[in-house]
Amino acid sequence: MGNGYDGGAHCMQNDVRLCRIDIVYEYRTVDWGSFSSFICKVDTAMDAGEQHDGNGASEALPPPPPLPENFTPLKVDGAPGVKKVVRSPMARAGFGTRGNKVPLLTNHFKVNVNQNDGFFFHYSVALAYEDGRPVDGKGVGRRVLDRVHETYDSELGGKEFAYDGEKSLFTIGSLPRNKLEFTVVLDDVVSGRNNGNASPQRDEPNESDKKRIRRPYHSKTFKVEISFAAKVPVQSIANALRGQESENSQEALRVLDIILRQHAAKQGCLLVRQSFFHNDPKNFADVGGGVIGCRGFHSSFRTTQSGLSLNIDVSTTMIIRPGPVIDFLIENQNVRDPYSVDWAKAKRTLKNLRVKTIPTNQEYKITALSELPCKEQLFSLKQKNKDSNGECQTEEITVADYFVKHRNIQLRYSADLPCINVGKPKRPTYVPIELCTLVSLQRYTKALNSFQRASLVEKSRQKPQERMTALNNALKSSNYDAEPMLQSCGVSIAKTFTQVEGRVLPTPKLKVANGEELFARNGRWNFNKKKFVNSSKIERWAVVNFSARCDAKTLVNDLMRVAGMKGLAVEDPFDVFEEDNQYRRAPPVLRVEKMFEEIQSKLPGPPKFLLCLLPERKNCEVYGPWKRKNLSDFGVVTQCLAPNNRINDQYLTNLMLKINAKLGGLNSVLTAEISASIPMVSKIPTLILGMDVSHGSPGQSDIPSIAAVVSSRQWPSVSRYRACVRTQSRRVEMIDSLFKRVSDTEDDGIIRELLVDFYTSSGKRKPDHIIIFRDGVSESQFNQVLNIELTQIMEACKFLDEKWNPKFVVIIAQKNHHTKFFLPNSPDNVQPGTIIDNKICHPKNYDFYLCAHAGMIGTTRPTHYHVLLDQVGFSPDDLQELVHSLSYVYQRSSTAISVVAPICYAHLAATQLGQWMKFEDASETSSSHNGTTNGASAVAPMPKLQENVRNSMFFC
């Protein structure tokens, strides 16, 4: 540091004031982080009392040093910048009253906690092998701790404990000591023998301990260290129910959830967070490709207005089909026989899966495949005979010959196939593939294809009454009443569904052309004999056919006829461009390039619209490159479709909904929009934002996350939107480019672009209200939304105009939850517009559940809305009706949707532009592209849209 610090560092302890003056004097050379830390220490020392000499008399401090001439000291407290405000979710503003009341049941079961005066004791668990290496493998922890519990029950004081499977263990009441160390022995295979070891305090094991230390063949020794970490009062749960949430209450609820996980683990379940899956073939549904949908149930404790509840719901995960490995590979790769398998792909698919081998029935993890086939893969086999030096002789033998000659096992087909390696890379252990069987309950974590997803939806959906029956059975089979840890807490769980009161909100009214009303019934409406409220014009357009088998001319004539019926003016297309046969098997990017070369060579000028016919409805490789070429390179609006035999007027009307919106039209609008009667929105310039981040499919490690923000435009409309999309580091949920200051006068962030568009499209008005709908974040991330994303948005506003202070509303929409609602004594789903804001909602925070849509398949999943901030001051009724109304402005369909339209649009924009990145050169999308910045990997920027499509609803 600077000289001032050096001058003060040699001062005696009783000269603390002088030290402070010296440091401030030379403040320019001090690191401010270190300085603030030092000042805190000095303040602490001063607070402890005056320094005294040996006689107890206070020693006078020397005078401060003189200041140089012409020196003006700076005020330390006057550091530039605004004081940082830490925001937290707001408390509930009240309850809604509008709508018809309706009694409902929900899948929450009331929980009573009879013991509130005890403590959960939290212990840290450290596992290590005999040589001191830490244990990093998943799954072994539970077996080790189970063995500790079996072997050292007396040393644990007879305590039951809840173990999270990793590094935390909880008891009710303390263990005998704050630190315990144990050694246990585990077989590599499941064994009924009770293996363990003596307590570590004894120098020599006694006879009984020697029996405990006896090891079977293939065993491992583990050292276990259990250390006290903290204690959590059970009373904190009751405090949370009164709205006094704290870290203690969250930790206490976590303990109860860990107890549920451990209870399921003891029953042999596969655990996926708080969802549990039994190994019961009755719960399996084949979805194709060697993948099975396994039905289980989710179970977790929730704090609600009516007390603690247990939320139980049906859950489904994907698992590998158990059975012979080769059967799985044939089905997974859709080939005819073992000799057609792609072994490079098989190697990636099989790695880390568990198999049992014949004839030993031992369980192993697959580490690799052999490079050579079984009949050529050699290994060294030790002989029983010893040479003259007394050393064992070895023989080089193939894996196939070993199993035939030494194990007397005839191989039917695997001699010509690679072996499975269940050993280590440097010490392989090879087994013929036909002797390996995949064990059950192994998760399949790769992305499902479109056919598998459709099959899963078809086979996993349940009508409301079916789901209620399944949940009742799940609660009974769980037998939580017999769980000793729950008994120790005094926890008892009701056996009946919780009753709640819902309200059915009035259906928002819609308008079409000529002021005509459009009546929605049961969340649906149609455009029969009606025209769009604002019809666009289809001009300078053409049709492109990427090898789709259809009569393109008939399709075009039918499309023009339906468009005319809906009020669109349609010119004749310039031409139908058919793909050249020689390019049909070319790479997707090349196919698109060649098609555009032909279009440019024949069209007199750039088209305004291109209708693209694709051969496949899902996963068509041409889709991403085609969209990018149109929107980014040429600025052409495009609509893709995959023609089939079911094209009729309804299909074409739905297609026209998308085309009209993309070309700048509107299909229907809220009556309240036209009459300017939406509270707090129609009379005061209001910007509505929808925000989402798409992380791509599992296994796509080199594709960045895509952040999309859509914004309303042409206020007072709430039906028109445009999007801004950016890339960011993969798997990062918080949007980091909302405000991006590049100079004193330039902001390259998302929000500035959207604010400028709102200003220019809304009669040069700045929004006084900004309503933000955010999707895809969990409750643990709410504070980040308020303190990271909202702060960026505020900074973007201030950067445009320092004196501008818009009011903000922040609402989170969650679909990924497990609360469902049922009509008592009815097989039907709840009605569209059903809202619940009582009893099972948060005891303090502002949240509500809304079923805006009609559940046509399975059981309706409500959207859980959390109001984190409301500076505008909406009444609960007005805010709930606004959210409900925004589910009716989705221009792509003639139904109410389950979540507000801005969020759906943001999801569409992120997903569509995410398709572009799949076809980028690997060097451009790699996380190592352009090096690293601020410790995070840089990612390739999203190609920008052309100006003439940037403000369109291209994502529809």
PENORKA-V55609 format. One record per helix or strand. SS is the DSSP state (2 for helix, 1 for strand). FROM is the first residue (numbers start at 0). TO is the last residue. If there is no record, write none. Layout:
ss->(SS & SS)
from->(FROM & FROM)
to->(TO & TO)
This chain:
ss->(2 & 2 & 2 & 2 & 1 & 1 & 1 & 1 & 1 & 1 & 1 & 2 & 1 & 1 & 1 & 2 & 1 & 2 & 2 & 1 & 1 & 2 & 1 & 1 & 1 & 1 & 2 & 2 & 2 & 1 & 1 & 1 & 1 & 1 & 2 & 2 & 1 & 1 & 2 & 1 & 1 & 2 & 2 & 2 & 2 & 1 & 1 & 1 & 2 & 1 & 1 & 1 & 1 & 1 & 1 & 2 & 1 & 1 & 2 & 2 & 1 & 2 & 1 & 2 & 1 & 1 & 2 & 1 & 1 & 1 & 1 & 1 & 2 & 1 & 2 & 1 & 1 & 1 & 1 & 1 & 2 & 1 & 2 & 2 & 1 & 1 & 2)
from->(2 & 12 & 26 & 31 & 51 & 57 & 90 & 99 & 107 & 118 & 133 & 139 & 160 & 167 & 178 & 206 & 218 & 234 & 246 & 269 & 274 & 280 & 283 & 290 & 306 & 322 & 324 & 337 & 342 & 353 & 362 & 367 & 377 & 391 & 398 & 413 & 417 & 429 & 432 & 435 & 442 & 449 & 463 & 479 & 483 & 490 & 497 & 509 & 512 & 516 & 520 & 523 & 533 & 536 & 540 & 551 & 568 & 575 & 580 & 587 & 608 & 621 & 636 & 648 & 665 & 668 & 670 & 685 & 704 & 720 & 740 & 746 & 749 & 768 & 778 & 806 & 820 & 833 & 844 & 862 & 875 & 894 & 900 & 921 & 931 & 935 & 946)
to->(8 & 24 & 28 & 46 & 51 & 57 & 90 & 105 & 112 & 128 & 133 & 150 & 162 & 171 & 186 & 212 & 232 & 240 & 265 & 271 & 276 & 282 & 287 & 303 & 319 & 323 & 332 & 339 & 349 & 356 & 364 & 372 & 385 & 397 & 405 & 415 & 420 & 430 & 434 & 437 & 442 & 459 & 477 & 481 & 488 & 492 & 503 & 510 & 514 & 517 & 520 & 523 & 533 & 537 & 545 & 564 & 569 & 577 & 582 & 601 & 613 & 633 & 640 & 661 & 665 & 669 & 673 & 693 & 711 & 727 & 740 & 746 & 760 & 774 & 799 & 813 & 821 & 835 & 850 & 869 & 884 & 894 & 916 & 924 & 932 & 936 & 949)
